[in-house]
Each structure stands twice: as C-alpha cells, then as structure tokens.
Amino acid sequence: MRRIVVLGCSGAGKTTFARNLSERLGVAHIELDALHWEPNWTSTPVDRFKEKVRRAIAAAPQGWVVCGNYMVVRDELWPHADTIVWLDLPMTTVVNRVVRRTFARCWSGEELWAGCRERFWFQFFSKESLFLWVFQTWRKNRWRYPHLFRTPAYQHLHVLRFRDPVKADRWLENVCPA
C-alpha cells in the first residue's frame, strides 16, 4: 500500500483517516477539497483541478494517500492507486458527525480552504446545504462504488470497505503501529 484513495460520504472522516494513514505510512497526504475549493467557495475549473491532482501525485513518488470523492478526477487517481479505503458508515453516524463538525466550524470561524469558512445559515438552510449533499450522495455512493470496483479498469485495486468506524480505526492502528 503506497498509493491509496480514501472515499466516503461527507462526515465519514476521510480527511482525518487519510491524514493518520499517511503519517503511519510515511507518505504524502493529498486533500482533494484543498485542491478543489478557491476563495468564496468557488470550484476550480475541471481542467485546472485535474492538473492540480496530477501535479500533487507526481510530487509524491514515494506514495500518497488521497482523500475525497470527486468523480471528475477519478481517472486521474484510481488507475494509479493500489488501494481504496471506503469509509461506508451508517447515515446516522455521518449526519451526527456533520452536525457536530458544522456547529464547531461555524462557531469557531475556522478557515477551511482558500479562506472559505462554513456559515450556519448556508450549511443548514440553503439548497446548497452540506446536509442535503449528504442525503443525496450517501445512497448514490453505496450503489455506484461497488459497480465501479467491478469494472475491468479497476480490478487492480485492493478495496477495503469499512461500515463501522471502530473497525476502521482498529485497522488503521494495526496497519503500521505508530
């Protein structure tokens, strides 16, 4: 395992898991959100986003752990990956995590990427709400990922699917003890 993609619904813990895994393996951590978001929650244009991803993995020849679900850059990552870690946690778990995380970020004013900050009204009550995104993508990912993993293009991937955060954390602790 030297080139790993960590997938999961928003709130599944992809970034924390990927950061910890990259530290344990001594490889680069690449956060797709950081490459995608520009100031004022503006999406990076697709061609530039793909180029950022290509540069990031090329800059990490010893290996990398990428976190994120951006399908638009899947073909920039998955063919080069050797492992997929899918944090397929229950809806109740991810919603609970998103609520806690969003309240904390709104309260603290924490800067995320390129000066972006979560705003309470936007996250809870707009049609672009993170919660709507979770509800829309959680089920879709559960259907889509198993189909993708069975396609010939991705047969080379070792897929680890965790439906329980405790089991995911246990695996992480055993993969390369700190």
C-alpha positions in Angstrom: 0.0 0.0 0.0 1.7 3.1 -1.2 -1.0 4.9 -3.3 -4.3 4.9 -1.5 -7.6 6.7 -2.1 -9.9 7.2 0.9 -13.5 7.5 -0.1 -16.7 8.2 1.9 -19.6 10.4 2.3 -19.2 13.9 3.8 -18.8 13.4 7.5 -17.3 9.9 7.2 -14.0 11.0 8.5 -12.0 10.7 5.2 -9.6 13.6 5.9 -8.7 12.5 9.5 -8.4 8.9 8.5 -6.2 9.7 5.4 -4.0 12.1 7.4 -3.4 9.4 10.0 -2.8 6.7 7.4 -0.3 8.9 5.5 1.6 9.6 8.7 1.8 6.0 9.6 3.0 5.0 6.1 5.3 8.0 5.8 3.7 9.2 2.5 2.1 12.4 1.4 -1.5 13.3 2.3 -3.4 15.0 -0.5 -6.8 16.5 0.3 -8.9 17.0 -2.8 -11.1 19.6 -1.1 -7.9 21.8 -0.7 -7.2 21.4 -4.4 -10.8 22.0 -5.5 -12.0 25.0 -3.5 -11.0 28.5 -4.3 -12.0 31.7 -2.4 -15.7 32.2 -1.8 -16.5 28.6 -2.3 -15.7 28.8 -6.0 -15.0 25.5 -7.7 -11.7 25.1 -9.5 -12.4 24.6 -13.3 -12.2 20.9 -14.1 -9.1 21.1 -16.4 -7.2 23.0 -13.7 -8.4 20.7 -11.0 -7.2 17.7 -12.9 -3.9 19.3 -13.4 -3.6 20.1 -9.7 -4.3 16.5 -8.9 -1.7 15.2 -11.5 0.9 17.5 -10.0 0.2 16.6 -6.4 0.6 12.8 -7.1 3.6 13.4 -9.3 5.2 15.3 -6.4 4.8 12.3 -4.1 6.8 9.5 -5.8 7.2 7.6 -2.5 3.5 7.3 -2.2 0.3 9.1 -1.3 -3.0 8.9 0.5 -5.7 11.0 -1.2 -9.0 11.8 0.4 -12.1 12.8 -1.5 -14.9 11.7 -3.7 -14.6 13.9 -6.7 -15.6 11.7 -9.6 -14.3 14.3 -12.1 -10.7 13.4 -11.1 -11.3 9.6 -10.5 -9.5 8.8 -13.7 -6.5 10.9 -12.6 -6.3 8.8 -9.4 -7.7 5.3 -9.4 -5.6 4.0 -12.3 -2.5 4.9 -10.3 -3.8 3.8 -6.9 -3.2 0.4 -5.5 -5.8 0.5 -2.6 -9.2 2.1 -2.0 -10.3 2.6 1.6 -14.1 3.2 1.6 -15.5 4.6 4.8 -19.1 3.4 4.2 -20.5 4.5 7.5 -24.2 4.4 8.5 -26.3 7.5 7.7 -26.9 8.3 11.3 -23.1 8.3 12.0 -22.3 10.7 9.2 -25.2 13.0 9.9 -24.2 13.2 13.5 -20.6 13.9 12.6 -21.6 16.6 10.1 -23.9 18.3 12.6 -21.2 18.4 15.3 -18.4 19.4 12.9 -20.5 22.1 11.2 -21.6 23.7 14.5 -18.0 23.7 15.7 -16.7 25.2 12.5 -19.4 27.9 12.3 -18.8 28.8 16.0 -15.0 29.0 15.7 -14.9 30.6 12.2 -12.3 28.0 11.2 -10.7 28.6 7.8 -11.0 25.5 5.6 -9.6 26.0 2.2 -8.6 29.3 0.4 -10.2 31.4 3.0 -13.5 29.5 2.9 -15.5 29.2 6.1 -18.7 27.4 6.9 -21.7 29.7 7.6 -24.5 28.5 9.8 -27.4 29.6 7.6 -25.8 28.4 4.4 -25.0 24.9 5.8 -28.3 24.3 7.5 -30.9 26.1 5.4 -29.8 26.7 1.8 -30.4 24.5 -1.2 -26.6 24.0 -1.3 -26.6 22.7 2.3 -24.0 20.1 3.3 -26.8 18.1 4.8 -28.7 17.9 1.6 -25.5 16.9 -0.1 -25.0 14.1 2.5 -28.6 12.8 1.9 -28.2 13.0 -1.9 -24.8 11.3 -2.1 -24.8 8.7 0.7 -27.2 6.2 -1.1 -25.8 7.1 -4.5 -22.2 6.2 -3.4 -23.4 2.9 -1.9 -24.8 1.9 -5.3 -22.0 3.5 -7.5 -18.8 2.3 -5.8 -19.4 -1.5 -5.9 -20.2 -1.2 -9.6 -17.1 0.8 -10.3 -14.9 -1.6 -8.3 -16.1 -4.5 -10.6 -15.2 -2.8 -13.8 -12.1 -4.1 -15.6 -10.3 -0.7 -15.3 -10.3 -1.0 -11.5 -9.7 -4.7 -11.0 -6.2 -4.0 -9.8 -7.4 -2.1 -6.7 -7.4 -3.7 -3.3 -10.7 -2.4 -1.8 -11.2 -2.1 2.0 -14.8 -1.3 2.9 -15.5 -0.2 6.5 -19.0 0.1 7.7 -18.1 0.6 11.3 -15.8 3.5 12.5 -14.4 1.4 15.3 -13.3 -1.3 12.8 -11.8 1.3 10.5 -9.8 2.8 13.5 -8.7 -0.7 14.6 -7.4 -1.5 11.1 -5.6 1.9 11.0 -3.9 1.2 14.3 -2.8 -2.3 13.0 -1.7 -1.3 9.5 1.5 0.3 10.7 1.7 0.8 14.5 2.9 4.2 15.5 
